[in-house]
């Protein structure tokens, strides 16, 4: 999938948005999963603003803790993630986004997934 013309926003009720529990820094972890393969691509942080932006724009938008700013995944690299569905867990303290990944992958190292290293592996 390429381009935002195929993407639509995801509606979330105020009750859904209110069910999300943020940590003391106002952040919640967001896991990103490839909708086609089921591979976990990455984990990043969201705040209330970036969660709403992600749902409204239909693409992942995160909060960069190091830069202290909104970060749209793929804005400079082209490795965008188009959201197909979004979930929050039973405690409301973790988010899950199923996405179609554009480009070569999610990881800034060039790997498709950020989870390419295994404990006990020499790779």
C-alpha angles and dihedrals in degrees: 000000000000130000134019095263089088093052130090132185122262116233118226125183122231086248091056093048090045091053092066113102116209125201123243089279090056092252137124126195115249120201117203120208131185106245093211102044102024090230115150104237104184150324123234137159130263133188126199091274096051092044090055092044091051093051093044096046098038092230133090117274119177141182113249108218093192095050096030092225145103112279123197107204109243096010091132102015099044090231093128126171119218112203118231096173139355132207141179122209129245092271094042090233100109131047129209124201122190108206147174105235118220121206128008098324151297103277123092087220091067095256118129092236129028086225098072097120122081128198111251092022125119091209 
